[in-house]
Amino acid sequence: MKVELQNLTKIFPSRNKKENSEVIAVNNFTFEIPDGKLVGLLGPSGCGKSTTLYMISGLQKPTSGKIFFGDEDVTELTPENRGIGLVFQNYALYPHMTVKQNILFPLQNLKGEDKMDKETMLKRAYEAAKLVQIDELMDRKPSELSGGQQQRVAIARALVKMPRVLLLDEPLSNLDARLRLQTREEIRRIQRETGITTVFVTHDQEEAMSISDVIVVMKLGVVQQVGKPQEVYDNPTNLFVAKFLGTPPINVFDGEVKGGKLYLGESAVLDVPGVDDRAVYVGIRPEGFVPAEDGVLEANLSNVEVMGRDVSIVSTHSASLNPVVRSIVDADYKIDRASETVKLNLKPHKVFLFDKETEERIYFEVN
C-alpha cells in the first residue's frame, strides 16, 4: 500500500495562553512512501517524527494537508477504519491477558462484515505468533516475558489484522543493546516476508540506516533529506544531516578556501576546484583519513585505540570544532604511539564543505 503525505502540517497551540506562541511540530511535509517498503523517520527528540506517525495512524489530526493510502484520502478517517497496525514504544500490552488473548484482542473487536468466527481468529493469531516466533509462549502473561518477547507480542498484535500499513514508534528503545540488534533484524525479516508498507520512527541513526529502504531525516518539523541510507550518508545535503548520521560522528573543522585549495589552519589539505574564496565548515568522515609520512594534515596525537579490524586515531587540531579528531584506519597501518603528532592525507569523497551561514552543502568536483 502506497502512502502519500501532501503538505502535511501539525501546529499545537501554546500551553501559555498569555504568550500565544504556537508550536509547529511538522511543517509542510510532502513525501511518498512506496508500496511494500520500510521507511525510517529519523531525527532528534522534538523533530516531529512521532507526530508524523500519529497523523498517518489517525491518532492526531493534521492542521493542514492530506494523507492518502493508495488513491484513498484517509485524512478524516478514524484510526480503526484506516487499516493500520501500530506498535508503541512501551508495548502497551494488557497485563491481565495471556499472549494469545493480547493478539486476539484486535480481531475480537471487529464488527459487521469484518467479524470472524473463533476458529478463523485463532488461526490468524497463531500465524501472527509464528511469524514473530512466539507461538510457544501463547499461554504466558506479559510479566512472564522478556522485553524482546513483549515487543514481539506487540508486533504480532499489530500484524494479526493484516494491516495495510504498519507503524512502529521507537519500538526498540526499551531493549538492551544485544536485544535491540536482534529485534531490528527480526523487524526487517517480518517486513520483507509480509511485504507490508512500514514506517519506523527512531532517533537512533544506526537503527534507521541498518533496516530502512529509505530514510527521512527531520529537524524541527522540517524534512532535511530523503534517500537510501548509504546515499544520504555519502552525500549529506547540509551540516545537520552530516553530523546526525555516522558513528563515530563526522569531524567538523573551521576551514578556508583560497585559490581553489582548502586550508585547515595554515595547511593546504585538498584541491576544491570551482569553489569561491570563502570561510567554510569542513566535515571529514572518520574513515576519510589515511596515515602518511608526508601527510597534508598534521594533528597532535592523543591516543591510539585498537579495535581489532580497525584502529581509531584520537588527535587534536586547532581548527577542529570537535574536542578531538577521530580517524578510523585499517589496522595494517602501524601508528607510532610515542610520537607527539600524526600526519594524515584526506580521501576527497569523504570531505564535505558547508556554507558558514546557511550550513548548506557546497559541492566541488572530486578527481
C-alpha positions in Angstrom: 0.0 0.0 0.0 1.5 3.3 -1.1 1.2 6.1 1.5 1.3 9.7 0.3 1.6 12.7 2.5 0.7 16.1 0.9 1.8 19.3 2.6 1.2 17.8 6.0 1.4 20.3 8.8 0.7 20.0 12.5 0.6 23.0 14.8 0.0 22.7 18.6 -1.4 25.7 20.5 0.8 27.3 23.1 0.4 26.0 26.7 1.0 29.5 27.9 -2.2 31.4 27.0 -0.6 34.8 27.6 2.2 34.3 25.1 0.0 32.7 22.4 3.1 31.2 20.7 2.2 28.2 18.6 4.4 25.1 18.2 4.9 23.9 14.6 5.6 20.2 15.2 5.5 19.2 11.5 5.9 21.8 8.7 4.7 21.2 5.2 5.8 17.5 5.0 5.4 16.1 1.4 6.6 12.6 0.8 5.5 9.4 -0.9 6.2 6.1 0.9 6.5 3.4 -1.8 4.3 0.3 -1.6 6.0 -2.5 0.4 9.0 -0.5 1.6 10.3 0.2 5.1 10.8 3.9 5.6 12.7 5.2 8.6 11.7 8.6 10.1 14.9 9.8 11.8 15.8 12.8 13.9 16.4 14.1 17.4 13.7 14.4 20.0 11.2 17.0 19.2 11.8 16.9 15.4 8.2 15.8 14.6 8.8 12.2 13.6 6.3 10.7 16.1 3.8 13.4 15.4 4.0 12.5 11.7 3.5 8.8 12.6 0.4 9.6 14.7 -1.1 11.7 11.9 -0.6 8.7 9.5 -2.3 6.5 12.1 -5.2 8.9 12.7 -4.5 9.4 16.4 -3.7 13.1 15.6 -5.5 15.2 13.1 -3.3 17.4 10.8 -3.7 21.2 10.9 -3.5 21.1 7.2 -2.5 18.8 4.4 -3.7 15.4 3.1 -2.9 11.7 3.7 -3.6 9.1 1.1 -3.4 5.3 1.3 -3.2 4.3 -2.3 -5.7 6.5 -4.0 -8.0 6.8 -0.9 -8.0 10.0 1.1 -7.8 8.9 4.7 -7.2 12.3 6.3 -10.6 12.3 8.0 -10.9 8.6 8.7 -10.7 7.3 12.3 -7.7 5.0 13.2 -9.9 1.8 13.3 -11.0 2.5 9.7 -7.6 3.1 8.2 -6.3 -0.4 8.3 -3.2 0.3 10.2 -1.2 -1.7 12.7 0.5 0.4 15.4 3.3 -0.6 17.8 4.1 1.7 20.6 7.4 2.3 22.4 6.1 0.9 25.7 4.5 -2.2 24.0 1.0 -1.3 25.6 0.1 -5.0 26.3 -2.8 -5.9 28.6 -1.1 -7.3 31.7 -4.1 -9.4 32.8 -4.3 -11.2 29.4 -2.2 -14.0 28.0 -0.1 -13.6 24.9 -2.9 -15.3 22.9 -5.6 -13.0 24.3 -3.5 -10.0 23.6 -3.0 -11.0 20.0 -6.7 -12.0 19.6 -8.0 -8.7 21.1 -8.0 -6.6 17.8 -9.8 -9.4 16.0 -12.4 -9.8 18.7 -13.3 -6.1 18.3 -14.1 -6.4 14.5 -17.7 -5.7 13.6 -20.0 -6.1 10.7 -18.6 -7.7 7.6 -15.1 -7.9 9.1 -16.3 -10.0 12.1 -14.6 -13.5 12.2 -15.6 -16.8 13.8 -13.4 -18.2 16.7 -11.6 -20.8 14.6 -10.5 -18.2 12.0 -9.4 -15.8 14.7 -7.3 -18.5 16.4 -5.7 -19.5 13.1 -4.8 -15.8 12.4 -3.4 -15.4 16.0 -1.2 -18.4 15.7 0.0 -17.4 12.2 1.0 -14.0 13.6 2.7 -15.5 16.6 4.6 -18.0 14.4 5.8 -15.1 12.2 7.4 -13.4 15.2 8.5 -16.7 16.7 6.5 -16.6 19.9 4.0 -19.4 19.1 5.3 -21.4 22.1 4.5 -18.6 24.5 0.8 -18.2 23.9 -0.3 -19.1 27.4 2.1 -16.8 29.3 1.3 -13.4 30.7 3.3 -10.3 29.6 5.0 -10.2 33.1 6.5 -13.7 32.3 8.2 -12.5 29.1 11.5 -10.7 28.4 11.4 -7.2 26.9 12.2 -8.7 23.5 9.4 -11.2 23.7 6.9 -8.5 24.8 7.9 -6.4 21.8 7.2 -9.4 19.5 3.8 -9.8 21.1 3.1 -6.1 20.3 4.2 -6.7 16.7 2.1 -9.8 16.3 -0.9 -8.0 17.7 -0.4 -5.2 15.1 0.0 -7.7 12.3 -2.9 -10.0 13.1 -5.4 -7.7 11.4 -3.3 -7.9 8.2 -3.0 -4.1 8.1 -2.4 -2.1 5.0 0.3 -0.1 6.8 2.5 -1.0 9.8 3.6 1.9 12.1 6.4 1.4 14.6 7.1 4.2 17.1 10.6 3.8 18.6 9.9 0.1 19.1 13.5 -0.8 20.2 14.3 1.9 22.7 13.4 -0.1 25.8 15.6 -3.1 24.8 19.3 -3.6 25.7 21.9 -3.4 23.0 22.0 -7.1 22.1 18.2 -7.5 22.0 17.9 -4.2 20.0 20.2 -5.7 17.3 18.4 -9.0 17.3 14.9 -7.4 17.2 15.7 -4.9 14.4 16.8 -7.9 12.3 13.5 -9.6 13.1 11.5 -6.5 12.1 13.4 -6.4 8.8 12.7 -10.1 8.2 9.0 -9.8 9.1 8.6 -6.7 6.9 10.2 -8.5 3.9 8.1 -11.7 4.4 4.8 -9.8 4.7 5.5 -7.0 2.2 3.6 -4.6 4.4 4.4 -0.9 3.9 6.1 0.1 7.1 7.0 3.4 8.8 9.7 3.1 11.5 10.3 6.0 13.9 13.7 6.3 15.7 16.2 8.7 16.9 19.0 6.1 16.5 20.6 6.6 13.1 22.3 3.2 13.2 18.9 1.5 13.6 17.4 3.5 10.8 20.3 3.0 8.4 20.5 -0.7 9.0 16.9 -1.7 8.2 15.3 1.0 6.2 14.9 1.1 2.4 14.6 4.9 2.6 15.3 7.3 5.5 13.7 10.7 6.1 15.9 13.0 8.2 13.9 15.6 10.1 14.8 18.7 12.2 12.3 20.9 14.0 9.4 19.6 11.9 11.1 20.1 8.6 12.4 17.4 6.3 16.1 17.8 5.7 16.9 15.0 3.3 15.3 11.9 1.9 17.1 8.9 0.3 18.6 5.5 0.6 20.6 5.3 3.8 24.0 4.9 2.2 23.3 7.7 -0.3 22.3 10.1 2.5 25.4 9.2 4.5 27.7 9.6 1.4 26.1 12.8 0.2 24.6 14.9 3.1 22.7 17.9 1.9 23.6 20.1 4.9 25.7 20.1 8.1 22.9 18.9 10.3 22.5 15.7 8.2 26.2 15.2 8.1 26.5 15.5 11.9 23.5 13.4 12.6 24.5 10.3 10.6 27.6 8.3 11.4 29.2 6.5 14.3 31.7 7.8 15.3 30.3 11.3 14.3 31.8 13.3 11.5 34.8 15.6 12.3 34.0 19.3 11.8 36.6 22.0 11.2 36.8 25.7 10.5 38.3 26.0 7.1 39.0 28.5 4.3 39.1 28.2 0.6 41.8 30.2 -1.2 42.7 29.9 -4.8 40.9 26.6 -5.3 42.6 25.0 -2.3 41.1 24.1 1.1 43.1 25.2 4.1 42.8 23.9 7.7 44.8 26.3 9.7 47.9 27.1 7.7 47.9 23.8 5.8 46.5 23.3 2.3 44.9 19.9 2.6 42.8 19.5 -0.6 42.1 20.9 -4.1 38.5 22.1 -4.3 38.0 23.4 -7.9 35.1 25.7 -8.6 34.7 26.9 -5.0 34.9 30.7 -4.4 37.3 32.0 -1.8 35.5 32.0 1.5 35.4 30.7 5.0 33.6 27.3 5.3 32.8 24.5 7.7 34.6 21.3 6.7 33.2 17.8 7.5 35.5 14.8 7.3 34.2 11.3 8.0 36.4 9.3 10.4 37.2 6.8 7.6 38.3 9.7 5.4 41.9 9.9 6.7 44.9 8.0 5.5 48.1 8.0 7.7 51.2 9.0 5.6 54.7 10.2 6.5 54.2 13.2 4.1 50.5 13.7 5.0 49.0 17.1 4.3 47.3 17.4 7.7 49.3 17.3 10.9 47.5 16.8 14.2 48.6 16.3 17.8 48.4 12.6 18.7 46.4 11.9 21.9 45.7 8.2 21.7 45.6 5.1 19.5 42.7 2.7 20.2 43.0 -0.8 18.8 39.6 -2.2 17.8 40.7 -5.4 16.1 40.0 -4.9 12.4 40.4 -1.1 12.7 42.4 1.4 14.6 41.0 4.6 16.0 43.5 7.5 16.0 42.5 10.2 18.5 44.1 13.5 17.9 43.5 17.3 18.3 43.8 20.1 15.8 43.5 23.9 16.3 40.9 24.2 13.5 38.7 21.3 14.8 35.3 22.2 16.3 35.1 18.8 18.0 37.0 18.3 21.2 39.0 15.5 19.4 39.6 14.4 15.8 38.8 10.7 15.4 40.2 8.9 12.4 39.3 5.2 11.7 42.0 3.5 9.7 42.9 -0.1 8.8 44.8 -2.0 11.5 47.6 -2.7 8.9 48.7 0.9 9.4 51.4 1.0 12.2 51.0 4.2 14.2 53.9 5.3 16.4 52.2 5.8 19.7 55.3 7.5 21.1 55.1 10.3 18.5 53.5 13.6 19.5 52.0 14.2 16.1 50.4 12.2 13.3 50.3 13.1 9.6 47.2 12.3 7.5 46.1 12.6 3.9 42.4 13.0 3.1 40.0 11.0 0.9 38.3 13.7 -1.2 35.0 11.9 -1.4 34.8 11.8 2.4 35.3 15.6 2.7 32.3 17.9 2.7 32.2 21.7 2.6 29.3 23.7 4.1 28.4 27.4 3.9 29.2 29.2 7.2 25.8 31.0 7.3 23.2 28.6 5.9 25.2 25.3 6.7 24.1 24.1 3.2 26.4 21.9 1.2 29.0 23.4 -1.1 29.8 21.0 -3.9 33.2 20.6 -5.6 34.5 18.3 -8.2 36.2 15.2 -6.8 39.0 13.9 -9.0 
